[in-house]
């Protein structure tokens, strides 16, 4: 496979005549996304070489360990930021990050590459096709691993870096200079890379319909195989939308849910939750009621399972008991608090009013600032007397700690004059501590940004209230 992919990319770069229709129809289907991937990796090398030149010519005298950042001299809109052994350039519609593993800037980090592909606001044909077929950074990294396993990258590099074969690497600038915007050039490149899915959608492409179906099936099977991988499942399941049948998706989600518990488990439950009906409910019930343990597992799979099951009113009392056991864990292993207590509180507000106040109070007093901010913003948008009361009570108990200032902001903007007075008094009693030494303290950063952060949280909260607010009672006791 690696040899054929390399030959196809060379043909695109050299603008060789396209293979004939007869040749294309008698050939086996290549893993198309991997051909575009290889071409994009080649173009990545050119962009990294440019960054290396800029560092040497425009930022001379600065070293990666300087940890500095600023504007790139002579390039309007571009900024640089050194980190560790590398540098990140961010400019109009593109982010290029790299580590300095070699003098030429030719070593590519798979994650940095994927990040750049995702950042492009005006991608060329190669990058556009790659994103259409593998829409997610983790999918791109997995596809790079396929090329690595196929022996394409012959020269070992540190950590996750890779180096293209020397003969191919030499074509990087030609690959970057390719203009594939014209109809003839587009068709030629599609044919060289055997992109039958795209060819079949073009005028006269009916002859490639059968090949396109085979190519779609191949991509579907690849995505199904990667859907169970933690970190990749969410993107793979999303990419299967419109590519796999509902039966396929239920089958693969059930297989993931019944497998080892990980973030992929929750992603599979979320995918089932987005489907109408209760397909896969038996697996979700097994997960929530038999397999998950609050002392052993991360709360994310339980949150996903409880969301699915409570929305469908399946085994409500048993599910609530299991959910509450997870919500009451503080701290969760590896965290300072419970990272999902805010989410559990909103779930209770929507589906379990008898437990809502308990979880809201836990969230507002959580040592996890994000949980405090999430629930604070929702209570602000609901803007009911009980919301003001709960915010005021939590604020009264709080010192000047991360997340507390957000509650003061919420009260100061509410419709209640009493809430305004409570917020003003708390801020008088908890002034910004004096700065100690150079740099900014967390309190100073929060004080300067609290209003903007609150606005961002409120925007998200409005979406939740628009969807679920009618299920929240006017009063809670």
TORKOL-4160 file (C-alpha; in steps of 0.2 Angstrom, whole numbers, padded with zeros to 4 digits, m for minus):
477
<pt num="1" X="0000" Y="0000" Z="0000"/>
<pt num="2" X="0014" Y="0012" Z="0005"/>
<pt num="3" X="0022" Y="0011" Z="m0012"/>
<pt num="4" X="0006" Y="0014" Z="m0022"/>
<pt num="5" X="0002" Y="0029" Z="m0011"/>
<pt num="6" X="0019" Y="0036" Z="m0014"/>
<pt num="7" X="0018" Y="0033" Z="m0033"/>
<pt num="8" X="0001" Y="0042" Z="m0033"/>
<pt num="9" X="0007" Y="0057" Z="m0023"/>
<pt num="10" X="0022" Y="0058" Z="m0035"/>
<pt num="11" X="0010" Y="0058" Z="m0050"/>
<pt num="12" X="0000" Y="0072" Z="m0042"/>
<pt num="13" X="0015" Y="0083" Z="m0038"/>
<pt num="14" X="0023" Y="0080" Z="m0055"/>
<pt num="15" X="0006" Y="0084" Z="m0064"/>
<pt num="16" X="0008" Y="0068" Z="m0074"/>
<pt num="17" X="m0006" Y="0064" Z="m0086"/>
<pt num="18" X="m0021" Y="0056" Z="m0077"/>
<pt num="19" X="m0024" Y="0037" Z="m0079"/>
<pt num="20" X="m0037" Y="0032" Z="m0091"/>
<pt num="21" X="m0054" Y="0027" Z="m0086"/>
<pt num="22" X="m0051" Y="0009" Z="m0091"/>
<pt num="23" X="m0036" Y="0008" Z="m0080"/>
<pt num="24" X="m0045" Y="0016" Z="m0065"/>
<pt num="25" X="m0060" Y="0004" Z="m0067"/>
<pt num="26" X="m0049" Y="m0012" Z="m0067"/>
<pt num="27" X="m0039" Y="m0007" Z="m0052"/>
<pt num="28" X="m0042" Y="m0011" Z="m0033"/>
<pt num="29" X="m0048" Y="0003" Z="m0023"/>
<pt num="30" X="m0034" Y="0012" Z="m0013"/>
<pt num="31" X="m0037" Y="0018" Z="0005"/>
<pt num="32" X="m0041" Y="0036" Z="m0002"/>
<pt num="33" X="m0040" Y="0046" Z="0013"/>
<pt num="34" X="m0022" Y="0040" Z="0016"/>
<pt num="35" X="m0017" Y="0046" Z="m0001"/>
<pt num="36" X="m0023" Y="0064" Z="0003"/>
<pt num="37" X="m0015" Y="0062" Z="0020"/>
<pt num="38" X="0002" Y="0058" Z="0012"/>
<pt num="39" X="0001" Y="0073" Z="0000"/>
<pt num="40" X="m0004" Y="0084" Z="0015"/>
<pt num="41" X="0010" Y="0078" Z="0025"/>
<pt num="42" X="0022" Y="0083" Z="0011"/>
<pt num="43" X="0014" Y="0100" Z="0010"/>
<pt num="44" X="0016" Y="0102" Z="0029"/>
<pt num="45" X="0035" Y="0100" Z="0027"/>
<pt num="46" X="0035" Y="0116" Z="0016"/>
<pt num="47" X="0025" Y="0126" Z="0029"/>
<pt num="48" X="0037" Y="0120" Z="0043"/>
<pt num="49" X="0052" Y="0125" Z="0033"/>
<pt num="50" X="0045" Y="0142" Z="0031"/>
<pt num="51" X="0043" Y="0143" Z="0050"/>
<pt num="52" X="0061" Y="0137" Z="0052"/>
<pt num="53" X="0067" Y="0151" Z="0040"/>
<pt num="54" X="0057" Y="0164" Z="0050"/>
<pt num="55" X="0064" Y="0159" Z="0066"/>
<pt num="56" X="0082" Y="0160" Z="0059"/>
<pt num="57" X="0079" Y="0176" Z="0049"/>
<pt num="58" X="0066" Y="0186" Z="0058"/>
<pt num="59" X="0068" Y="0180" Z="0076"/>
<pt num="60" X="0087" Y="0178" Z="0076"/>
<pt num="61" X="0094" Y="0179" Z="0094"/>
<pt num="62" X="0079" Y="0171" Z="0102"/>
<pt num="63" X="0080" Y="0153" Z="0108"/>
<pt num="64" X="0066" Y="0141" Z="0111"/>
<pt num="65" X="0069" Y="0141" Z="0129"/>
<pt num="66" X="0066" Y="0159" Z="0130"/>
<pt num="67" X="0047" Y="0156" Z="0132"/>
<pt num="68" X="0043" Y="0172" Z="0123"/>
<pt num="69" X="0030" Y="0177" Z="0111"/>
<pt num="70" X="0026" Y="0192" Z="0100"/>
<pt num="71" X="0023" Y="0198" Z="0082"/>
<pt num="72" X="0033" Y="0191" Z="0068"/>
<pt num="73" X="0042" Y="0205" Z="0060"/>
<pt num="74" X="0037" Y="0209" Z="0042"/>
<pt num="75" X="0022" Y="0197" Z="0042"/>
<pt num="76" X="0006" Y="0206" Z="0047"/>
<pt num="77" X="m0006" Y="0196" Z="0057"/>
<pt num="78" X="0007" Y="0182" Z="0061"/>
<pt num="79" X="0012" Y="0179" Z="0079"/>
<pt num="80" X="0025" Y="0167" Z="0086"/>
<pt num="81" X="0026" Y="0158" Z="0103"/>
<pt num="82" X="0041" Y="0148" Z="0108"/>
<pt num="83" X="0038" Y="0132" Z="0119"/>
<pt num="84" X="0050" Y="0119" Z="0125"/>
<pt num="85" X="0060" Y="0114" Z="0110"/>
<pt num="86" X="0049" Y="0121" Z="0097"/>
<pt num="87" X="0039" Y="0136" Z="0091"/>
<pt num="88" X="0021" Y="0140" Z="0086"/>
<pt num="89" X="0016" Y="0152" Z="0072"/>
<pt num="90" X="m0002" Y="0158" Z="0071"/>
<pt num="91" X="m0008" Y="0169" Z="0057"/>
<pt num="92" X="m0022" Y="0173" Z="0045"/>
<pt num="93" X="m0032" Y="0156" Z="0044"/>
<pt num="94" X="m0018" Y="0145" Z="0049"/>
<pt num="95" X="m0009" Y="0138" Z="0064"/>
<pt num="96" X="0008" Y="0130" Z="0062"/>
<pt num="97" X="0016" Y="0121" Z="0077"/>
<pt num="98" X="0032" Y="0111" Z="0077"/>
<pt num="99" X="0047" Y="0105" Z="0087"/>
<pt num="100" X="0065" Y="0108" Z="0081"/>
<pt num="101" X="0070" Y="0090" Z="0079"/>
<pt num="102" X="0081" Y="0094" Z="0063"/>
<pt num="103" X="0089" Y="0109" Z="0055"/>
<pt num="104" X="0078" Y="0108" Z="0040"/>
<pt num="105" X="0061" Y="0108" Z="0049"/>
<pt num="106" X="0056" Y="0092" Z="0040"/>
<pt num="107" X="0052" Y="0081" Z="0055"/>
<pt num="108" X="0033" Y="0081" Z="0057"/>
<pt num="109" X="0024" Y="0079" Z="0074"/>
<pt num="110" X="0007" Y="0069" Z="0070"/>
<pt num="111" X="m0003" Y="0080" Z="0083"/>
<pt num="112" X="0004" Y="0096" Z="0077"/>
<pt num="113" X="0000" Y="0091" Z="0059"/>
<pt num="114" X="m0018" Y="0087" Z="0064"/>
<pt num="115" X="m0019" Y="0103" Z="0073"/>
<pt num="116" X="m0014" Y="0113" Z="0058"/>
<pt num="117" X="m0026" Y="0104" Z="0046"/>
<pt num="118" X="m0040" Y="0108" Z="0058"/>
<pt num="119" X="m0035" Y="0126" Z="0059"/>
<pt num="120" X="m0036" Y="0130" Z="0041"/>
<pt num="121" X="m0050" Y="0142" Z="0037"/>
<pt num="122" X="m0047" Y="0141" Z="0018"/>
<pt num="123" X="m0040" Y="0124" Z="0015"/>
<pt num="124" X="m0034" Y="0119" Z="m0002"/>
<pt num="125" X="m0041" Y="0104" Z="m0011"/>
<pt num="126" X="m0029" Y="0091" Z="m0003"/>
<pt num="127" X="m0033" Y="0097" Z="0015"/>
<pt num="128" X="m0051" Y="0100" Z="0011"/>
<pt num="129" X="m0053" Y="0082" Z="0005"/>
<pt num="130" X="m0043" Y="0075" Z="0019"/>
<pt num="131" X="m0055" Y="0084" Z="0032"/>
<pt num="132" X="m0070" Y="0078" Z="0023"/>
<pt num="133" X="m0065" Y="0060" Z="0024"/>
<pt num="134" X="m0057" Y="0061" Z="0041"/>
<pt num="135" X="m0065" Y="0075" Z="0051"/>
<pt num="136" X="m0056" Y="0075" Z="0067"/>
<pt num="137" X="m0038" Y="0077" Z="0074"/>
<pt num="138" X="m0038" Y="0060" Z="0082"/>
<pt num="139" X="m0043" Y="0052" Z="0066"/>
<pt num="140" X="m0029" Y="0060" Z="0057"/>
<pt num="141" X="m0017" Y="0054" Z="0070"/>
<pt num="142" X="m0023" Y="0036" Z="0068"/>
<pt num="143" X="m0022" Y="0037" Z="0049"/>
<pt num="144" X="m0004" Y="0042" Z="0051"/>
<pt num="145" X="m0001" Y="0027" Z="0062"/>
<pt num="146" X="m0007" Y="0016" Z="0048"/>
<pt num="147" X="0006" Y="0024" Z="0036"/>
<pt num="148" X="0019" Y="0021" Z="0050"/>
<pt num="149" X="0014" Y="0003" Z="0052"/>
<pt num="150" X="0015" Y="0001" Z="0033"/>
<pt num="151" X="0034" Y="0006" Z="0034"/>
<pt num="152" X="0032" Y="0023" Z="0025"/>
<pt num="153" X="0043" Y="0032" Z="0037"/>
<pt num="154" X="0060" Y="0024" Z="0037"/>
<pt num="155" X="0070" Y="0036" Z="0048"/>
<pt num="156" X="0066" Y="0035" Z="0066"/>
<pt num="157" X="0063" Y="0051" Z="0075"/>
<pt num="158" X="0060" Y="0056" Z="0093"/>
<pt num="159" X="0043" Y="0053" Z="0101"/>
<pt num="160" X="0029" Y="0056" Z="0089"/>
<pt num="161" X="0039" Y="0064" Z="0075"/>
<pt num="162" X="0040" Y="0056" Z="0058"/>
<pt num="163" X="0051" Y="0059" Z="0043"/>
<pt num="164" X="0045" Y="0056" Z="0025"/>
<pt num="165" X="0056" Y="0046" Z="0013"/>
<pt num="166" X="0070" Y="0057" Z="0006"/>
<pt num="167" X="0065" Y="0056" Z="m0012"/>
<pt num="168" X="0047" Y="0061" Z="m0007"/>
<pt num="169" X="0053" Y="0075" Z="0005"/>
<pt num="170" X="0062" Y="0083" Z="m0009"/>
<pt num="171" X="0046" Y="0087" Z="m0018"/>
<pt num="172" X="0039" Y="0097" Z="m0003"/>
<pt num="173" X="0040" Y="0114" Z="m0011"/>
<pt num="174" X="0032" Y="0108" Z="m0027"/>
<pt num="175" X="0018" Y="0100" Z="m0018"/>
<pt num="176" X="0015" Y="0116" Z="m0008"/>
<pt num="177" X="0015" Y="0126" Z="m0024"/>
<pt num="178" X="0002" Y="0115" Z="m0033"/>
<pt num="179" X="m0013" Y="0124" Z="m0039"/>
<pt num="180" X="m0027" Y="0112" Z="m0039"/>
<pt num="181" X="m0042" Y="0124" Z="m0040"/>
<pt num="182" X="m0045" Y="0122" Z="m0059"/>
<pt num="183" X="m0057" Y="0109" Z="m0065"/>
<pt num="184" X="m0044" Y="0100" Z="m0075"/>
<pt num="185" X="m0031" Y="0099" Z="m0061"/>
<pt num="186" X="m0044" Y="0094" Z="m0049"/>
<pt num="187" X="m0050" Y="0080" Z="m0059"/>
<pt num="188" X="m0032" Y="0074" Z="m0063"/>
<pt num="189" X="m0027" Y="0074" Z="m0044"/>
<pt num="190" X="m0044" Y="0064" Z="m0040"/>
<pt num="191" X="m0039" Y="0051" Z="m0053"/>
<pt num="192" X="m0021" Y="0049" Z="m0047"/>
<pt num="193" X="m0027" Y="0047" Z="m0029"/>
<pt num="194" X="m0041" Y="0036" Z="m0034"/>
<pt num="195" X="m0054" Y="0047" Z="m0025"/>
<pt num="196" X="m0069" Y="0038" Z="m0033"/>
<pt num="197" X="m0081" Y="0046" Z="m0021"/>
<pt num="198" X="m0077" Y="0063" Z="m0027"/>
<pt num="199" X="m0075" Y="0058" Z="m0045"/>
<pt num="200" X="m0093" Y="0050" Z="m0045"/>
<pt num="201" X="m0100" Y="0066" Z="m0040"/>
<pt num="202" X="m0093" Y="0076" Z="m0054"/>
<pt num="203" X="m0100" Y="0078" Z="m0072"/>
<pt num="204" X="m0098" Y="0061" Z="m0081"/>
<pt num="205" X="m0094" Y="0052" Z="m0065"/>
<pt num="206" X="m0108" Y="0040" Z="m0066"/>
<pt num="207" X="m0095" Y="0027" Z="m0073"/>
<pt num="208" X="m0086" Y="0027" Z="m0056"/>
<pt num="209" X="m0102" Y="0024" Z="m0045"/>
<pt num="210" X="m0098" Y="0006" Z="m0041"/>
<pt num="211" X="m0080" Y="0011" Z="m0037"/>
<pt num="212" X="m0087" Y="0025" Z="m0026"/>
<pt num="213" X="m0098" Y="0013" Z="m0016"/>
<pt num="214" X="m0083" Y="0001" Z="m0013"/>
<pt num="215" X="m0073" Y="0016" Z="m0007"/>
<pt num="216" X="m0086" Y="0022" Z="0005"/>
<pt num="217" X="m0088" Y="0005" Z="0012"/>
<pt num="218" X="m0069" Y="0004" Z="0014"/>
<pt num="219" X="m0069" Y="0021" Z="0024"/>
<pt num="220" X="m0085" Y="0015" Z="0034"/>
<pt num="221" X="m0076" Y="0000" Z="0039"/>
<pt num="222" X="m0060" Y="0009" Z="0044"/>
<pt num="223" X="m0071" Y="0021" Z="0055"/>
<pt num="224" X="m0080" Y="0007" Z="0063"/>
<pt num="225" X="m0064" Y="m0001" Z="0067"/>
<pt num="226" X="m0057" Y="0015" Z="0075"/>
<pt num="227" X="m0074" Y="0019" Z="0084"/>
<pt num="228" X="m0069" Y="0009" Z="0100"/>
<pt num="229" X="m0053" Y="0018" Z="0103"/>
<pt num="230" X="m0053" Y="0031" Z="0118"/>
<pt num="231" X="m0050" Y="0048" Z="0111"/>
<pt num="232" X="m0055" Y="0043" Z="0093"/>
<pt num="233" X="m0073" Y="0036" Z="0097"/>
<pt num="234" X="m0082" Y="0053" Z="0097"/>
<pt num="235" X="m0074" Y="0058" Z="0080"/>
<pt num="236" X="m0076" Y="0041" Z="0072"/>
<pt num="237" X="m0095" Y="0040" Z="0077"/>
<pt num="238" X="m0098" Y="0057" Z="0071"/>
<pt num="239" X="m0089" Y="0054" Z="0054"/>
<pt num="240" X="m0100" Y="0038" Z="0052"/>
<pt num="241" X="m0116" Y="0049" Z="0051"/>
<pt num="242" X="m0123" Y="0047" Z="0034"/>
<pt num="243" X="m0110" Y="0034" Z="0030"/>
<pt num="244" X="m0116" Y="0019" Z="0041"/>
<pt num="245" X="m0134" Y="0013" Z="0044"/>
<pt num="246" X="m0143" Y="0016" Z="0061"/>
<pt num="247" X="m0141" Y="m0003" Z="0063"/>
<pt num="248" X="m0123" Y="m0002" Z="0060"/>
<pt num="249" X="m0121" Y="0012" Z="0073"/>
<pt num="250" X="m0131" Y="0004" Z="0086"/>
<pt num="251" X="m0121" Y="m0012" Z="0084"/>
<pt num="252" X="m0104" Y="m0004" Z="0085"/>
<pt num="253" X="m0110" Y="0007" Z="0100"/>
<pt num="254" X="m0117" Y="m0008" Z="0109"/>
<pt num="255" X="m0100" Y="m0017" Z="0106"/>
<pt num="256" X="m0090" Y="m0002" Z="0113"/>
<pt num="257" X="m0102" Y="0000" Z="0128"/>
<pt num="258" X="m0100" Y="m0018" Z="0133"/>
<pt num="259" X="m0081" Y="m0017" Z="0131"/>
<pt num="260" X="m0068" Y="m0010" Z="0143"/>
<pt num="261" X="m0074" Y="0006" Z="0152"/>
<pt num="262" X="m0066" Y="0022" Z="0145"/>
<pt num="263" X="m0071" Y="0039" Z="0137"/>
<pt num="264" X="m0076" Y="0029" Z="0122"/>
<pt num="265" X="m0089" Y="0020" Z="0132"/>
<pt num="266" X="m0097" Y="0037" Z="0136"/>
<pt num="267" X="m0095" Y="0043" Z="0118"/>
<pt num="268" X="m0105" Y="0028" Z="0112"/>
<pt num="269" X="m0119" Y="0031" Z="0124"/>
<pt num="270" X="m0120" Y="0049" Z="0119"/>
<pt num="271" X="m0121" Y="0043" Z="0100"/>
<pt num="272" X="m0136" Y="0032" Z="0105"/>
<pt num="273" X="m0144" Y="0046" Z="0115"/>
<pt num="274" X="m0144" Y="0057" Z="0099"/>
<pt num="275" X="m0155" Y="0043" Z="0090"/>
<pt num="276" X="m0173" Y="0042" Z="0092"/>
<pt num="277" X="m0181" Y="0028" Z="0102"/>
<pt num="278" X="m0171" Y="0017" Z="0115"/>
<pt num="279" X="m0160" Y="0006" Z="0104"/>
<pt num="280" X="m0145" Y="m0001" Z="0114"/>
<pt num="281" X="m0154" Y="0002" Z="0130"/>
<pt num="282" X="m0150" Y="m0015" Z="0137"/>
<pt num="283" X="m0131" Y="m0011" Z="0135"/>
<pt num="284" X="m0133" Y="0006" Z="0143"/>
<pt num="285" X="m0143" Y="m0002" Z="0158"/>
<pt num="286" X="m0130" Y="m0015" Z="0161"/>
<pt num="287" X="m0117" Y="m0001" Z="0161"/>
<pt num="288" X="m0125" Y="0010" Z="0173"/>
<pt num="289" X="m0132" Y="m0003" Z="0185"/>
<pt num="290" X="m0120" Y="m0017" Z="0185"/>
<pt num="291" X="m0103" Y="m0012" Z="0178"/>
<pt num="292" X="m0099" Y="0006" Z="0184"/>
<pt num="293" X="m0092" Y="0009" Z="0201"/>
<pt num="294" X="m0090" Y="0026" Z="0209"/>
<pt num="295" X="m0074" Y="0021" Z="0218"/>
<pt num="296" X="m0066" Y="0014" Z="0202"/>
<pt num="297" X="m0072" Y="0023" Z="0186"/>
<pt num="298" X="m0072" Y="0041" Z="0180"/>
<pt num="299" X="m0090" Y="0050" Z="0181"/>
<pt num="300" X="m0091" Y="0053" Z="0163"/>
<pt num="301" X="m0098" Y="0036" Z="0158"/>
<pt num="302" X="m0111" Y="0037" Z="0172"/>
<pt num="303" X="m0116" Y="0054" Z="0167"/>
<pt num="304" X="m0119" Y="0049" Z="0149"/>
<pt num="305" X="m0128" Y="0033" Z="0154"/>
<pt num="306" X="m0139" Y="0043" Z="0166"/>
<pt num="307" X="m0143" Y="0056" Z="0153"/>
<pt num="308" X="m0149" Y="0043" Z="0141"/>
<pt num="309" X="m0159" Y="0032" Z="0154"/>
<pt num="310" X="m0167" Y="0047" Z="0163"/>
<pt num="311" X="m0173" Y="0055" Z="0147"/>
<pt num="312" X="m0181" Y="0038" Z="0142"/>
<pt num="313" X="m0188" Y="0035" Z="0160"/>
<pt num="314" X="m0179" Y="0018" Z="0161"/>
<pt num="315" X="m0177" Y="0010" Z="0178"/>
<pt num="316" X="m0178" Y="0028" Z="0185"/>
<pt num="317" X="m0175" Y="0025" Z="0204"/>
<pt num="318" X="m0161" Y="0013" Z="0201"/>
<pt num="319" X="m0153" Y="0024" Z="0189"/>
<pt num="320" X="m0155" Y="0039" Z="0201"/>
<pt num="321" X="m0147" Y="0029" Z="0215"/>
<pt num="322" X="m0132" Y="0025" Z="0204"/>
<pt num="323" X="m0130" Y="0043" Z="0198"/>
<pt num="324" X="m0131" Y="0050" Z="0215"/>
<pt num="325" X="m0117" Y="0038" Z="0221"/>
<pt num="326" X="m0106" Y="0046" Z="0207"/>
<pt num="327" X="m0111" Y="0064" Z="0210"/>
<pt num="328" X="m0107" Y="0062" Z="0229"/>
<pt num="329" X="m0089" Y="0057" Z="0226"/>
<pt num="330" X="m0077" Y="0071" Z="0231"/>
<pt num="331" X="m0064" Y="0071" Z="0226"/>
<pt num="332" X="m0064" Y="0060" Z="0211"/>
<pt num="333" X="m0047" Y="0050" Z="0209"/>
<pt num="334" X="m0035" Y="0061" Z="0200"/>
<pt num="335" X="m0045" Y="0077" Z="0203"/>
<pt num="336" X="m0046" Y="0090" Z="0217"/>
<pt num="337" X="m0065" Y="0088" Z="0217"/>
<pt num="338" X="m0078" Y="0080" Z="0206"/>
<pt num="339" X="m0077" Y="0087" Z="0188"/>
<pt num="340" X="m0095" Y="0081" Z="0184"/>
<pt num="341" X="m0104" Y="0088" Z="0199"/>
<pt num="342" X="m0110" Y="0103" Z="0189"/>
<pt num="343" X="m0117" Y="0092" Z="0175"/>
<pt num="344" X="m0125" Y="0080" Z="0187"/>
<pt num="345" X="m0133" Y="0095" Z="0195"/>
<pt num="346" X="m0141" Y="0101" Z="0178"/>
<pt num="347" X="m0146" Y="0083" Z="0175"/>
<pt num="348" X="m0156" Y="0083" Z="0192"/>
<pt num="349" X="m0163" Y="0100" Z="0188"/>
<pt num="350" X="m0170" Y="0092" Z="0172"/>
<pt num="351" X="m0175" Y="0075" Z="0177"/>
<pt num="352" X="m0174" Y="0073" Z="0196"/>
<pt num="353" X="m0181" Y="0088" Z="0205"/>
<pt num="354" X="m0181" Y="0079" Z="0222"/>
<pt num="355" X="m0162" Y="0078" Z="0221"/>
<pt num="356" X="m0159" Y="0095" Z="0212"/>
<pt num="357" X="m0155" Y="0106" Z="0227"/>
<pt num="358" X="m0143" Y="0094" Z="0235"/>
<pt num="359" X="m0133" Y="0093" Z="0219"/>
<pt num="360" X="m0134" Y="0112" Z="0215"/>
<pt num="361" X="m0127" Y="0115" Z="0232"/>
<pt num="362" X="m0113" Y="0103" Z="0230"/>
<pt num="363" X="m0109" Y="0111" Z="0213"/>
<pt num="364" X="m0109" Y="0129" Z="0220"/>
<pt num="365" X="m0097" Y="0124" Z="0234"/>
<pt num="366" X="m0086" Y="0113" Z="0223"/>
<pt num="367" X="m0067" Y="0115" Z="0222"/>
<pt num="368" X="m0069" Y="0113" Z="0203"/>
<pt num="369" X="m0071" Y="0131" Z="0196"/>
<pt num="370" X="m0079" Y="0125" Z="0180"/>
<pt num="371" X="m0093" Y="0116" Z="0190"/>
<pt num="372" X="m0096" Y="0132" Z="0200"/>
<pt num="373" X="m0097" Y="0142" Z="0184"/>
<pt num="374" X="m0108" Y="0130" Z="0174"/>
<pt num="375" X="m0122" Y="0130" Z="0188"/>
<pt num="376" X="m0120" Y="0148" Z="0192"/>
<pt num="377" X="m0123" Y="0153" Z="0174"/>
<pt num="378" X="m0138" Y="0142" Z="0173"/>
<pt num="379" X="m0146" Y="0149" Z="0189"/>
<pt num="380" X="m0143" Y="0167" Z="0183"/>
<pt num="381" X="m0152" Y="0163" Z="0166"/>
<pt num="382" X="m0166" Y="0155" Z="0176"/>
<pt num="383" X="m0166" Y="0170" Z="0187"/>
<pt num="384" X="m0179" Y="0164" Z="0200"/>
<pt num="385" X="m0180" Y="0168" Z="0219"/>
<pt num="386" X="m0173" Y="0151" Z="0224"/>
<pt num="387" X="m0159" Y="0154" Z="0212"/>
<pt num="388" X="m0154" Y="0170" Z="0220"/>
<pt num="389" X="m0156" Y="0162" Z="0237"/>
<pt num="390" X="m0144" Y="0147" Z="0233"/>
<pt num="391" X="m0131" Y="0159" Z="0225"/>
<pt num="392" X="m0131" Y="0170" Z="0239"/>
<pt num="393" X="m0130" Y="0156" Z="0252"/>
<pt num="394" X="m0115" Y="0149" Z="0243"/>
<pt num="395" X="m0107" Y="0166" Z="0241"/>
<pt num="396" X="m0109" Y="0169" Z="0259"/>
<pt num="397" X="m0099" Y="0153" Z="0263"/>
<pt num="398" X="m0085" Y="0157" Z="0250"/>
<pt num="399" X="m0069" Y="0166" Z="0252"/>
<pt num="400" X="m0060" Y="0174" Z="0237"/>
<pt num="401" X="m0057" Y="0157" Z="0229"/>
<pt num="402" X="m0058" Y="0152" Z="0210"/>
<pt num="403" X="m0076" Y="0152" Z="0205"/>
<pt num="404" X="m0083" Y="0162" Z="0219"/>
<pt num="405" X="m0081" Y="0179" Z="0210"/>
<pt num="406" X="m0093" Y="0172" Z="0196"/>
<pt num="407" X="m0107" Y="0170" Z="0209"/>
<pt num="408" X="m0105" Y="0188" Z="0214"/>
<pt num="409" X="m0106" Y="0194" Z="0196"/>
<pt num="410" X="m0121" Y="0183" Z="0193"/>
<pt num="411" X="m0130" Y="0191" Z="0208"/>
<pt num="412" X="m0125" Y="0209" Z="0204"/>
<pt num="413" X="m0133" Y="0206" Z="0187"/>
<pt num="414" X="m0149" Y="0198" Z="0193"/>
<pt num="415" X="m0166" Y="0206" Z="0194"/>
<pt num="416" X="m0166" Y="0206" Z="0213"/>
<pt num="417" X="m0160" Y="0222" Z="0222"/>
<pt num="418" X="m0156" Y="0211" Z="0237"/>
<pt num="419" X="m0145" Y="0200" Z="0227"/>
<pt num="420" X="m0136" Y="0216" Z="0221"/>
<pt num="421" X="m0133" Y="0221" Z="0239"/>
<pt num="422" X="m0127" Y="0204" Z="0244"/>
<pt num="423" X="m0114" Y="0204" Z="0229"/>
<pt num="424" X="m0108" Y="0222" Z="0233"/>
<pt num="425" X="m0106" Y="0217" Z="0251"/>
<pt num="426" X="m0096" Y="0201" Z="0247"/>
<pt num="427" X="m0084" Y="0211" Z="0236"/>
<pt num="428" X="m0081" Y="0224" Z="0249"/>
<pt num="429" X="m0077" Y="0211" Z="0262"/>
<pt num="430" X="m0066" Y="0201" Z="0249"/>
<pt num="431" X="m0055" Y="0214" Z="0240"/>
<pt num="432" X="m0042" Y="0209" Z="0228"/>
<pt num="433" X="m0027" Y="0204" Z="0238"/>
<pt num="434" X="m0011" Y="0214" Z="0235"/>
<pt num="435" X="0000" Y="0208" Z="0221"/>
<pt num="436" X="0016" Y="0199" Z="0227"/>
<pt num="437" X="0031" Y="0200" Z="0216"/>
<pt num="438" X="0031" Y="0200" Z="0197"/>
<pt num="439" X="0018" Y="0192" Z="0186"/>
<pt num="440" X="m0001" Y="0190" Z="0189"/>
<pt num="441" X="m0009" Y="0180" Z="0203"/>
<pt num="442" X="m0024" Y="0169" Z="0199"/>
<pt num="443" X="m0035" Y="0181" Z="0208"/>
<pt num="444" X="m0029" Y="0196" Z="0197"/>
<pt num="445" X="m0032" Y="0186" Z="0181"/>
<pt num="446" X="m0050" Y="0181" Z="0187"/>
<pt num="447" X="m0054" Y="0199" Z="0193"/>
<pt num="448" X="m0048" Y="0206" Z="0176"/>
<pt num="449" X="m0058" Y="0193" Z="0166"/>
<pt num="450" X="m0073" Y="0188" Z="0177"/>
<pt num="451" X="m0086" Y="0198" Z="0166"/>
<pt num="452" X="m0080" Y="0191" Z="0150"/>
<pt num="453" X="m0079" Y="0174" Z="0156"/>
<pt num="454" X="m0096" Y="0175" Z="0164"/>
<pt num="455" X="m0104" Y="0181" Z="0147"/>
<pt num="456" X="m0096" Y="0166" Z="0139"/>
<pt num="457" X="m0104" Y="0154" Z="0152"/>
<pt num="458" X="m0121" Y="0163" Z="0150"/>
<pt num="459" X="m0121" Y="0160" Z="0132"/>
<pt num="460" X="m0119" Y="0141" Z="0135"/>
<pt num="461" X="m0132" Y="0142" Z="0149"/>
<pt num="462" X="m0145" Y="0150" Z="0138"/>
<pt num="463" X="m0144" Y="0135" Z="0126"/>
<pt num="464" X="m0147" Y="0123" Z="0140"/>
<pt num="465" X="m0161" Y="0133" Z="0147"/>
<pt num="466" X="m0169" Y="0135" Z="0130"/>
<pt num="467" X="m0169" Y="0116" Z="0129"/>
<pt num="468" X="m0172" Y="0110" Z="0146"/>
<pt num="469" X="m0178" Y="0125" Z="0156"/>
<pt num="470" X="m0197" Y="0121" Z="0154"/>
<pt num="471" X="m0193" Y="0105" Z="0164"/>
<pt num="472" X="m0186" Y="0115" Z="0179"/>
<pt num="473" X="m0199" Y="0119" Z="0192"/>
<pt num="474" X="m0203" Y="0137" Z="0197"/>
<pt num="475" X="m0198" Y="0133" Z="0215"/>
<pt num="476" X="m0187" Y="0120" Z="0223"/>
<pt num="477" X="m0188" Y="0114" Z="0241"/>
